[in-house]
Amino acid sequence: MVVRTLVRACAVFIVVLVMASQAAAQNGVPLSGRLLNSLNATPLGGATVQIDELRRQTMSGADGMFTFDNVPPGTYHVSVLAQGFSTRRTEVQVAAGMAPIELQVDFDLHFEEVVSVSGDARSQFDTSCPSNSRCRLAPRSRVNRASRREASVLLQRVR
């Protein structure tokens, strides 16, 4: 008899706990916004938007819009990751009735490393071929055979 009463009490407690957590989750508010390219103000679609503290992610649409539903009010860090753009992290204050946010994402500049192999020293800004000729690489079969020779032998000048 005591065991049954104890089991019933535990079951009632679990049901009340689940209902309370669902009610708390429904108190959240939507967080929405738009991602724009900072250079030309065009929408940034296909970007990953994340609320860092909640570890929730979504993707921006073709129009740059994104939405998170049921976000508890508070202060969060929103991160934006998009190919070809710098990662953007912004602090956002989430509150009921807030307007959509607008985030401008900067284009990511990458510089390629120039490697020049020749018998002569050359500035990294010089081209590897004279401007009045065309250059091509040796065929793969020749590269494999000549792998022990100097790299400068592998470049051929086309006339």
N, C-alpha and C positions, 0 to 999 in steps of 0.2 A: 504494500500500500504506500509506504513511504517512497519507494523507488519510483512508482508511477507518478506520484505527485512531483517528485524531483524532475523527472523526465518532462512532464507537462510544463513545469515552470521554465525549464531550459528552452523548450520549444517556443514558448510564448516570448521569452527574452530574445531569442534569435530572430523571430518574426518582427518584433518591435525594432530591433537593431537594423535589420535590412530595410524596413520602411523608413526609418529615420535617415539612413544614408541615401536612399533614393530621393527623399524630400530635399536633402541638402544639395544633391547634385542638380536638382531642378531649379535651385536658386541662382545658378550661374547666368551670365549674360553673354550675348554674342560679341565676339571681337572680329571685326572685319576691316579690310583695308585694300589698298591698291598699291602695286609695285610699279615704279616708273624708272626708266633709264635716266640717269642724272644728266647725260649729255644732251638728249633731244626730247625728253619728256614722253617718250613712247612707252606703252604698256610693256611690262616684262612678264611674259607668260612662261609657264613650265618651271618656275622656280620653287624650291622647297622652302616653306615658311615653318618655323618651329617656335613654340613657346618653351624656352629652355627649362624653366622650373617644373613645368607639368609634363615635359617630354612628349608633347603632342605635336604632330606634324600634319601639314596639308600642302597641296600644290596650288600655285596660282593659275588661274585660267588664262586663256589667250588674251583677255582684256586686262590682265594683271591683277584681277580681284581674287581675294582669298577670304575665307570665313572659318572661325572656330565657334562652335556652339557650346553653351553651358560652361563658360569660363568663370570661376569664382572671382568676385571683385578683389582687386589687389594690384600690386606692382609686379610686373614681369619683364623679362628680357625676351624680345622677339628677334630671332636670327633668320637671315635670308641667305640662301645658298643657290647660286645660279651659275651655270657654266659660262665662262667668259667674263664674269663679274666678280668684284671683290665681295667677300663675305661681309654682310652688314648686320650689326647687333645694336638694337635700340631698346631703351627702357620705355615701357608703356604702362600707364595707369589705367586699369580696366575698371569701369564703373557703369552702373545702369544708365541707359539713355545716351551713351557716348556715341559721337559721330565716327564714321569710318576713318581710319588713319591713312596717311599717305607716306610711303617710304620711297626715297630716291636711292637707287643702287648705282654705285660707281663702276664704270667699265674697268676691267682688270688689265693692266698693261704688263706684258711679258716681253722680255728682250731675249732673243736667241743668241746663244754663244756661237761665235764664228771660229772655226778651227781651220787653219790653213797649213798645209804640209807641202813644203818645197825646199829646194836646196838654198834658196835665197830668203833672207829675212824680209818680211813685208808687214806693213801696217795692217791692223785688223780691219780697217775700213776700205782697204784696197780689194778689188775683185780678184778672183783666182785666175782669171783669163784676161788677156789683153782685150780692150774694148772693140778692136777691129776683127776679132776672130770668135769662133764658137768652140766650146770645150765639151767633151763628153767623158764619161767614166769608162774604164776598161770593162769588158764583159766579165761576168762572174767567174767563168771558167779560167780566165787569165788571172783574175785576182786570186783564186785558189792556188793556182800554180806558182804565182809570184809572191805568195804571202811572206816569204823570208827575205825578199828584196826590199829596197827602200820604197816608201810610199810614193815618192815623186815619180818613180818609173811607171806607176799605174795610171797616171793622168796622161791622156793623149790629146794632142792638138789636131783639130779637124780643119782641113783646108777647103 
